[in-house]
Amino acid sequence: MNLKKSLILSLMSLCLSPFAQSQNNLSDSTQYVPLIDSISKVEYYYIVDSMPEYPGGQNAMIKFFMNHFNYPREMDVCCKIYTEFIIDTCGNMTHIKILRGLQEDFDLETIRVLKLMPKWKPGKINGKPVNVKYTFAANITLQ
């Protein structure tokens, strides 16, 4: 059985940060509050006019993840790995970190695959690209 094919249905539960959202009706840019990452000192937003977009959309992102994720063959577990990252003003995925993982093999493989992803269309406030923080949850199970 091809392990990548067995992951297809279970990885469909891509989750982006519940805080990350587009606010098309906000007319005053003072309503956008930048946050500062305490470790990296990078400024980012959760709420923007237009959210960053993965090339081809969410389904393309899921497909990319599934096609590149190498499930450790000796493992027979199910898990949900939560990661966080920033899509910067150039569309690069930066500051990737595990929020809640399973074990080192899965965590490192998740980070490896996220680092392989192509550039996104950056998020914007008033037409200007800004850093936006996302949370990604991958529900990994064998079927």
C-alpha positions as CSV (number, residue, x, y, z in Angstrom):
1,M,0.0,0.0,0.0
2,N,1.3,3.4,-0.9
3,L,1.5,5.4,2.4
4,K,1.1,8.7,0.7
5,K,-2.2,7.7,-0.8
6,S,-3.4,6.5,2.6
7,L,-2.8,10.0,4.0
8,I,-5.0,11.8,1.4
9,L,-8.3,11.8,3.1
10,S,-7.0,12.5,6.6
11,L,-4.9,15.6,5.6
12,M,-8.0,17.3,4.2
13,S,-8.4,19.0,7.6
14,L,-6.2,21.9,6.9
15,C,-6.8,24.6,9.5
16,L,-5.7,28.2,9.3
17,S,-5.5,30.4,12.4
18,P,-9.0,31.3,13.7
19,F,-7.6,34.8,14.2
20,A,-6.4,35.2,10.6
21,Q,-9.2,36.8,8.6
22,S,-9.8,39.4,6.0
23,Q,-11.7,42.5,7.0
24,N,-13.0,44.1,3.8
25,N,-15.3,46.6,5.5
26,L,-12.7,48.2,7.7
27,S,-12.0,51.7,6.4
28,D,-9.6,53.0,9.0
29,S,-6.2,51.5,9.0
30,T,-5.8,52.3,12.7
31,Q,-8.1,49.3,13.4
32,Y,-5.3,47.0,12.3
33,V,-3.1,46.2,15.3
34,P,0.4,44.9,14.6
35,L,1.8,42.4,17.0
36,I,5.5,41.8,17.7
37,D,6.9,38.3,18.1
38,S,8.6,38.2,21.5
39,I,11.5,36.0,20.2
40,S,12.2,37.2,16.7
41,K,10.9,40.8,17.2
42,V,9.1,40.5,13.8
43,E,6.0,42.6,13.3
44,Y,2.9,40.7,12.0
45,Y,-0.9,40.9,11.8
46,Y,-3.8,38.5,12.2
47,I,-6.4,40.7,10.6
48,V,-5.7,42.3,7.2
49,D,-7.6,43.5,4.2
50,S,-6.6,40.5,2.0
51,M,-5.2,37.3,3.4
52,P,-2.1,35.7,2.0
53,E,-2.9,33.0,-0.6
54,Y,-1.1,29.8,-1.4
55,P,-0.6,29.5,-5.2
56,G,-3.6,27.5,-6.4
57,G,-5.5,27.8,-3.1
58,Q,-6.0,25.6,-0.1
59,N,-6.5,22.4,-2.0
60,A,-3.2,22.9,-3.8
61,M,-1.5,23.5,-0.4
62,I,-3.0,20.2,0.9
63,K,-1.9,18.4,-2.2
64,F,1.6,19.8,-2.0
65,F,1.9,18.8,1.7
66,M,0.6,15.2,1.0
67,N,2.9,14.7,-1.9
68,H,6.0,15.7,0.0
69,F,5.3,14.3,3.5
70,N,7.2,11.1,4.1
71,Y,5.3,9.1,6.8
72,P,7.9,7.3,8.9
73,R,7.4,3.7,7.9
74,E,8.0,2.2,11.3
75,M,5.3,4.4,12.9
76,D,1.7,3.3,13.2
77,V,0.1,6.3,14.9
78,C,-2.4,9.0,14.3
79,C,-1.7,12.6,15.3
80,K,-2.5,16.2,14.7
81,I,0.5,18.5,14.5
82,Y,0.0,22.2,15.0
83,T,2.5,24.6,13.4
84,E,2.7,28.3,13.2
85,F,4.4,30.5,10.6
86,I,4.5,34.0,9.1
87,I,3.8,34.8,5.5
88,D,6.1,37.8,5.0
89,T,5.7,40.8,2.7
90,C,7.4,38.9,-0.2
91,G,5.2,35.8,0.2
92,N,7.9,33.7,2.0
93,M,7.0,31.3,4.8
94,T,9.2,32.3,7.8
95,H,9.5,31.7,11.5
96,I,8.0,28.1,11.3
97,K,7.6,26.5,14.6
98,I,5.7,23.5,16.1
99,L,3.0,24.6,18.5
100,R,1.9,21.1,19.4
101,G,3.6,18.1,17.9
102,L,3.7,14.3,18.3
103,Q,7.3,13.3,18.3
104,E,10.5,14.5,16.7
105,D,10.2,12.5,13.5
106,F,6.8,13.8,12.6
107,D,7.6,17.4,13.8
108,L,10.8,17.6,11.7
109,E,9.1,16.1,8.6
110,T,6.3,18.7,8.9
111,I,8.7,21.6,9.1
112,R,10.7,20.1,6.2
113,V,7.7,20.0,4.0
114,L,6.5,23.5,5.0
115,K,10.0,24.9,4.1
116,L,9.7,23.4,0.6
117,M,6.4,25.2,-0.2
118,P,6.5,27.9,-2.9
119,K,6.0,31.6,-2.2
120,W,2.5,32.7,-1.4
121,K,0.7,35.9,-2.5
122,P,1.3,38.1,0.5
123,G,-1.4,39.6,2.7
124,K,-2.2,43.3,2.4
125,I,-3.5,46.2,4.4
126,N,-4.5,49.2,2.2
127,G,-2.8,47.6,-0.7
128,K,0.6,47.3,1.1
129,P,2.0,43.9,1.8
130,V,2.4,43.0,5.5
131,N,3.5,40.0,7.5
132,V,0.6,37.7,8.5
133,K,0.8,34.9,11.1
134,Y,-0.9,31.5,10.4
135,T,-1.6,28.3,12.3
136,F,-1.6,25.1,10.3
137,A,-2.9,21.8,11.6
138,A,-2.2,18.6,9.9
139,N,-4.3,15.6,10.9
140,I,-2.1,12.6,10.1
141,T,-3.6,9.1,10.1
142,L,-3.1,5.9,8.3
143,Q,-6.1,4.3,6.5
